[in-house]
Amino acid sequence: MSHNRKNWLFVGSEGAGRRAAAVMSLLATAKANGHDPHAWLLEVLTRLPTTLNSQIGGLLPHRWKNTAS
């Protein structure tokens, strides 16, 4: 077993592991779409509380437009 795979033994629970995998997937998608993952995540977490449910799709990495620049 590789060192990285052993780290997954300490996520706490299966649910926590699934959530961690989802977040890492979103960060990798942001990077693949040419975004700075940190900038994307910072803006999404800032805008999320005031975003309408019907507009959540615009925060996904493949649709996101950086409003900070």
N, C-alpha and C positions, 0 to 999 in steps of 0.2 A: 504494500500500500504506500502510495507516495505521501510525502509530508503534507501537501495541500489537502489531500483527501482526509488525512487524519484530523486536520483542523475542523472539519465538518462534524466531528464527533462532539464538539463543544458548543453547538448552536443553541442547545437547551431543549429543543423539542422539534418534532417533525414540522409543525406549523411555522416555527421560527426559521427553520431551514428553508422552507418554501418562500417565506417573505424575503429572506436575504437573497435568495436566488432571483426573485422577481425584481428587486431593487438593482442588483448587479446587471441583470438583463437590460433594464431601462438605461442604466449608465453606459453600457456597451453600445446600445442602439444610438444614444446621443452622440457618442464618439464616432460611430460609423457614419452618422449623418453630418459630420464635420463640425459638431458643436463641442465646446469645452464642457465636459460633464459637470464640473463644479458650478459653472455659471448657469447651466440648464437647471440643475437641481435647486440651486439657490433661488432662482426666479420662480420655479414651479412651487416650491414650498412657501414662498412669499405670496404668490397669487392664488394658491389653492383655496384658502378660506373664503375668498370673496368671489370665486368663480362659480357661475351657475352650472348646474348639472349638465345642461345642454351644451356647454362650452368646454367641458373637460377634455374632449378630443383634441382641442387646439393646444393643449399642454404636452401632448405626447411628442417624443423626440422627432419623429418624422414629419410633424406638422408645425412644430414650435418656431416662432419668430422671436428673436431676441429683442425685447423692447428696451433693454438697458443701454444698448449702444446707439 
